Amino acid sequence: MTDTTLPSPRNNLNPFAGLMSGTVGPVTVVVLSILAIWYISAAVLNTPFQQEMYERAGQEHVQFTRFIADTWAQERPVLPAPHQVIVEIWNTTVEKKITSKRSLIYHSSITLSSTLLGFLIGTSLGILLAVGIVHSRVLDKSLMPWIISSQTIPILAIAPMIIVVLNAVGISGLLPKAMISTYLSFFPVAVGMVKGLRSPEIIHMDLMHTYSASRFQAFWKLRLPYAVPFLFTSMKIGMAASLVGAIVGELPTGAVAGLGARLLAGSYYGQTIQIWSALIVAAFLAGSLVALIGILEKIALKRMGMAR
Amino acid sequence: MTTTAVSKRRIDMPAVLAWFVVAMVVVGLFSRIFQPDLGVMDIPRLAICLAILAIAGVRYELGFMRNWVGDLILGLVTAISAWLLVTTVSNHQGDAALGFWALTAATWAASWLFVERLAIWKTRSPLSTRIINLAIPALFGISILVLWEIIVTGAGVPKVLLPAPSEIGVRLATSVPILWADFQQTFMKAVLAGYAIGCGSAFVAAILVDRVPFLRRGLLPVGNLVSALPIIGVAPIMVMWFGFDWPSKAAVVVIMTFFPMLVNTVAGLAASDAMQRDLMRTYASNYWQTLFKLRLPMAMPFIFNALKINSTLALIGAIVAEFFGTPIVGMGFRISTEVGRMNVDMVWAEIAVAALAGSLFYGIIALIERAVTFWHPSVRG
C-alpha cells in the first residue's frame, strides 16, 4: 500500500504523485475506506437477521447480490448502511416542514440554541475568571486548583438532576440545558485565557511600565491582544464541549425535543436509522460550529496582523 | 480618567475586606439575626467571637500585631465563628434574618482576608511553601462547603432542591454498601476496562500510523475532527449492540478515549527534534531503538496529557451510557432513578463518590506522570 500510494519524489510520471503528497488525497482515501468498512460491517452485522427473515419467508438459495442489497435495506438494521442514513436525513430535513415535530432541522435548532446560549455564558464566565486569576494572587492560588478539579467531576452525570431540580423551581426551557453547556465550556476558555493573558513576555510588560501604563491599559493594550489566539483555540474546544452538554442535557427531560431527545426516542423504539441520522447531524453541527469559529479566528487574526 | 486614578492609588483589597468585616459585624450586632425576635446578644459566645473577629480583621489597618501571629489569630477566630454560625443555624432552620446574613458575610470576608494574608507570607523552607500552597485551595473548598451549609439551612432551602453538605455526608455514611456496589459496577468494570482497551489500542494504532506517513496525513485530520464530535451519542447504539451490562459501557468508553489518545500520541511522536534524531542515527540505532530511547520518552508529556483528558472522559462516558439502559446497579442508574424519586441527597452522595473517584483517578495518573517525565521542565520546576 505504501509503495503505490507514496510515490517517491523522483517518480514524477505518476499522475497521483501531487495528489497524494498533500493532505487532501490521504484524507479522501481514509474517508472512503471508512465508508467501505462501514458498508462491509453493515452487511456482516445484519446477516443473521436477514437469514432469519429469509427462513420465515421460506426463501432459500437467495442470490448473493440480492442478499447483500437486502442487508443494506432493512427496516431496523443492527447497523444501517450509510445511504440509508443519508436518505433518512434527507427525508427529515428537506422533505419535512421545519415546524414539523419530525423534522431534524427543528430538533437541531433547539439543541443549537441551548448550545449557543451555554457557550456564550460559559465563554464570558471563563474570560471573567481568567481576568480575575491573572490579576489577583489569592484567586490564582485558591481558585485555579478548583477549576481544574471541577472538570474531574463527571458533570454530565449531574445534568439530569440540574434539569429536574430547576424544573421543580419553575425554571424550564433553555436555561437548564444551557447551564450544563456553560459548565463544560467555561473550563477550556478559563484555562486558555489564563495562559494567554500571561503570555506577554516580561520585557513587554516592562515596556508598558516605562510608558507608565496603568494595569487596565496594560491589560487592554498588551495582555488582551496576546490572548486572542488562545481565546479562539479554547473557544473551539468549548464549542464542541457545549454541544455535548446540550445533547446530554436533553436526555432526562423526557424526550420532548432536541437531538438528544431524538437519540433517546430512537433507542427506546429500536429505530437505529433515526439514532444514526441524529448522530450524523450532531456531528455535522459540531463540525460546522467549530469551522465557523475557525473562520472568525482567521478574520480576527488577519485584522490584528497576527495571521500565520 | 478612572484608569489613571486606579494606577495612582491601587485598590487595596485587604483594606476593603477588613472594613467590610467591621461594617458587617456592626450590622449583625445591632439587628435581629433570627426570626421572630432573636438578637446576637442572646448568644453571647457568638457575639464575643465576632467582636474579636472584627478587631483581628482590622488590626492590620490600625497598625498593631502586623505579623503572622495576628494572621493566625484571625484564621482561628474565623474558624470558630464559622463553627458557631453553623451550630446556631441548625437550631433555627429557615429563620435567618438580615443580621445573620451580615454575620455570614463578615465570616466569609474574614476567611478571604486570612487567605489573602496567607498568600503573601514569606517562608524560607520549600516545604512550608508547599504546605501553604496546598492550604489555600483547601481553605477555599472548606469555606465553600461551610457557606453552602449556612445558606441552605439558614434560608430553609427545601431538601428536594439542594440538601446541605451535612445531610449528604450522613446519607453517604449510611448507604456505603449501595454506593460501593455502584462504584464497582461503573468504575471497576466499565471505566477501567474501557479505559485500558481504548488507550492501549489507540497507542498501538498511533505507532502504526506514525510508521506510515500516508496514514498520518490521512488519519490525523479525521481524528482531529472526530475528537470534536459528540461521541457520547453512540451510547444508545452500543447499548443496543452489547446489551445492558457493563460491556456496552466499556465500549462507549473505548470509543470516547480512542481519538484523544491517538491524536496526542501521534503529535508526541513527532515532538523530537531533527537534531536529536540525527544523533540517534550517528549512534547507528535502528527504528525500534530510536522509538524506545528517544521518541517515546519525548512523547510522554503528550501521552500523559491524553491519559489525563481520558480519565475524566471515561467516567462521563460510562455514567451517561447507563442512562440508556442498565442492570439495576451502577452510578448512572442510581442517579437517574433517585432523581425520579426526588431523593436528591442520595444523588449528591453518588456525585460525591464520582467526583472523588474522578479526582483520585486523575491524581494517580498525574503522580505517574511526575515519575515518568521527571526530566520535563514543567516537573523540574
Interface residues (C-beta under 8 A of the other chain):
Chain A: M1 T2 T5 L6 M20 G22 T23 G25 P26 V27 T28 V29 V30 V31 I34 V78 S136 R137 V138 K141 S142 L143 M144 P145 W146 S149 Q151 T152 I153 P154 I155 L156 A157 I158 P160 M161 V164 V165 A168 V169 S212 A213 S214 R215 F216 Q217 K236 I237 A240 L243 V244 I247 V248 L251 P252 L259 L263 L264 G266 S267 G270 T272 I275 W276 A278 L279 A282 A283 A286 G287 V290
Chain B: T3 T4 V6 S7 M13 W112 V115 E116 A119 I120 N133 I136 P137 L139 F140 G141 V160 L161 L162 V212 P213 F214 L215 R217 G218 L219 P221 V222 L225 S227 A228 L229 P230 I232 G233 V234 A235 P236 I237 V239 M240 W241 S311 T312 L315 I316 I319 V320 F323 F324 G325 M331 G332 I335 S336 V339 G340 V344 V347 E350 I351 A354 A355 G358 S359 F361 Y362
